[in-house]
Amino acid sequence: METEEITIRVDTEAARAYRAASEQERRKLDLLLSLHLHDALHPSGSLQDLMRELSRKAQLRGLTPEILETAGKWQGEFERPEQGEYERREPL
């Protein structure tokens, strides 16, 4: 993906955190901001379109169906009881 540098205004704390981040963390933040800007300026149409785009982006980042399946199992480790508090469950 071709990139271009821009200047944006953020709050002081965000600027400080970005400057303190490692080069690898800054690259990740750059990508995240780029995706959010793109999504904000070009909102997708249907839910199906959004799901296809998320799947494509996940695959580009190396997320395989196996990894996503494992992540889904981890998500199941926490369950919301009626009282609204989270309690730990055994992994599947």
PyMOL commands that set and color helices and strands:
alter all, ss='L'
color gray80, all
select helices_A, chain A and resi 12-20+23-41+47-60+65-75
alter helices_A, ss='H'
color red, helices_A
select strands_A, chain A and resi 78-79+87-88
alter strands_A, ss='S'
color yellow, strands_A
deselect
rebuild
show_as cartoon
